[in-house]
Amino acid sequence: MESEQLFHRGYYRNSYNSITSASSDEELLDGVGVIMDFQTSEDDNLLDGDTAVGTHYTMTNGGSINSSTHLLDLLDEPIPGVGTYDDFHTIDWVREKCKDRERHRRINSKKKESAWEMTKSLYDAWSGWLVVTLTGLASGALAGLIDIAADWMTDLKEGICLSALWYNHEQCCWGSNETTFEERDKCPQWKTWAELIIGQAEGPGSYIMNYIMYIFWALSFAFLAVSLVKVFAPYACGSGIPEIKTILSGFIIRGYLGKWTLMIKTITLVLAVASGLSLGKEGPLVHVACCCGNIFSYLFPKYSTNEAKKREVSYYFPLKTLWRSFFAALVAAFVLRSINPFGNSRLVLFYVEYHTPWYLFELFPFILLGVFGGLWGAFFIRANIAWCRRRKSTKFGKYPVLEVIVVAAITAVIAFPNPYTRLNTSELIKELFTDCGPLESSSLCDYRNDMNASKIVDDIPDRPAGLGVYSAIWQLCLALIFKIIMTVFTFGIKVPSGLFIPSMAIGAIAGRIVGIAVEQLAYFHHDWFIFKEWCEVGADCITPGLYAMVGAAACLGGVTRMTVSLVVIVFELTGGLEYIVPLMAAVMTSKWVGDAFGREGIYEAHIRLNGYPFLDAKEEFTHTTLAADVMRPRRNDPPLAVLTQDNMTVDDIENMINETSYNGFPVIMSKESQRLVGFALRRDLTIAIESARKKQEGIVGSSRVCFAQHTPSLPAESPRPLKLRSILDMSPFTVTDHTPMEIVVDIFRKLGLRQCLVTHNGRLLGIITKKDILRHMAQTANQDPASIMFN
């Protein structure tokens, strides 16, 4: 969506009103997702956050927590619209968990009544396994199809297979009997566009025609991708991981995990990768898998009616979820192995098999690669965020199609002359990872051969580099500069764009260059003390491909700030389990260097840029402020808008709703006492009053509204009172005004709260919302709270 649209707050409640509350935040929607406006406004003065309730927490000065669960009377007839969440709202984790426990108790109590109830109980128990099985099947199938389609369309930019149009270049020449070992990629069945259009396979005319067709197909794929995203599914752009993290934290973004997003993201991901843009498909594949899981979850009531059950991996990770995640990965791997998209009968994208172990002295260049990865990560995060912020704040961001076309055109024009940038990025990484054996014909393996040419062995000794290697190094240096610049401008455009593969490519290029340099240094100076023990004359000492793999992991770690999970991911991609120490050394060095410039990874930086209400559990809060310092209303603000439990009329409440934009109102005993009774949401009040006017006789504007358990005595001529105790949350989360903010922040993080009330000796003083927490954290970090949000 090109124009920004401000969404008003409003919240739906569940029929399980014994465990209620939640509300929304300020939302601002643009083409990438939701932009939360954190600037103080009238809406911020009170309840613009969600209250997670079900358990009453009172924070004493000493920091202890007293818990007393209070279940309310359930509604006899649930009001339609109550209990669901509106778009751009945060779920109430505690309420959803209590609701799930109530559902579980109800099923267990009925399962012995009949065979049908027992069947329903078994179906409910096994629904989790069915969901992950279906998700694994769909994710594996889609991943395989995306890989196959992307490879075919990438090769389509260079030519076409006449014998079978659906074959890519490699598949086309598999069955050819006229392919030579030196020119294994040339066969009569595969025709370049120059051969088809002008009938020339070589020469300047052929080069120019292939150049033009390469640019034409790149622009066509990019234009089709951005057009489909803009018209059918704006949420299909980008990586998706920042939004997925926000959704897992409890935020609702309707349509982000829907069927249209899944369909368009799958199609446009293929187009974006095939266009040659400096992006990858691994990040968007996470979004695709989450879409599959979300869609299948609606087939089972256990998940379709409970938002927290869909997000079990967020604030807590039960053991059963771990097993189900493992099972889903197993199913996806089985499907992927059956499809065999890589054509090597393996599950890994870059399978490596080195014949030389690494030596202790190599830790020094590995650590240097880690330093490079950390510097690259810090540079990329700052540069990309600055460019994305400029895109949002200037007219250039209003033309996403033009931006994609310009970036694709620049990428295609510069990439074609260099064979390493013209290659598909995955193929480039594969070539950089590959060790030079006797059957390799790449320029990277053009060494001066001093050994017996007729003797083919696995371990080839280190040799002096030939002209092909030096030429390849210069081309790789140019490719490194090109990839660094274009990745900064590509990540964040309005097409599906992942960051794993481009970051790995940058690290692999740098690593291969360093590896060749160390290899030549060891060959010509094998008598140096660092080489003397391991690098004898004629020994196979250095493996440049290993340096490429370590560099890839270091650069990816510098961008994402992942450590253990990243090492595991590299194992999965390469199968190089025996090189765990070099990988760990490089990744940890990369993280340390990157953290010296800023602790945020690229995904956390984009979450902050987009203004999503996300509290990162990894952030530390060490300041000594109190809840009273952060709560609202502040000293010069107007007082809280509150309801009294039994002396307000329907007109009074409707006037308060119409005159304010608050999402909820604390209910107190009286204006004089300020004793907290509970909390009522704006949405619940509106729905309940409208329902009462339609279904109950005698409810008029002057009817007394009663939140108390017993209706007070009224004059005989008074209209019928309206009892709304059933929609009242009797146990909102509360803290005292002397509660340290460190504890408050921890409660918000671990319980997924959106707001809590502040009291003193039982009297209501104010409120703290998640936005107040984020503002306060920004202020303590010497940041302008408004600067972390895009308005």
Secondary structure by P-SEA (a helix, b strand, c coil): ccbbbbbbbbbccccccccccccccbbbbccccbbbbcccccccccccccccccbbbbbcccbbbbbbbbbcccccccccccccccccccccaaaaaaaaaaaaaaaaacccccaaaaaaaaaaaaaaaaaaaaaaaaaaaaaaaaaaaaaaaaaccccccccccccccccccccccccccccccccccccccccccccccccaaaaaaaaaaaaaaaaaaaaaaaaaaacccccccccaaaaaaaaaacccccccccaaaaaaaaaaaaaaaaaccccccaaaaaaaaaaaaaaaaaacccccccccccccccccccaaaaaaaaaaaaaaaaaaaaaccccccccccbbbbbcccccccaaaaaaaaaaaaaaaaaaaaaaaaaaaaaaaaccccccaaaaaaaaaaaaaaaaaacccccccaaaaaaaaacccccccccccccccccccccccccccccccccaaaaaaaaaaaaaaaaaaaaaaaccccccccccaaaaaaaaaaaaaaaaaaaaaaaaacccccccccccccccccccaaaaaaaaaaaaaaaaccccaaaaaaaaaacccccaaaaaaaaaaaaaaaaaaaccccaaaaaaaaacccccccccccccccccccccccccccccccccccccccaaaaaaaaaaccccbbbbccccccccccccccaaaaaaaaaaaaaccccccccbbbbcccccccccccccbbbbcccccccccbbbcccccaaaaaaaaaaacccbbbbbccccccccccaaaaaaaaaaaacccccccccc
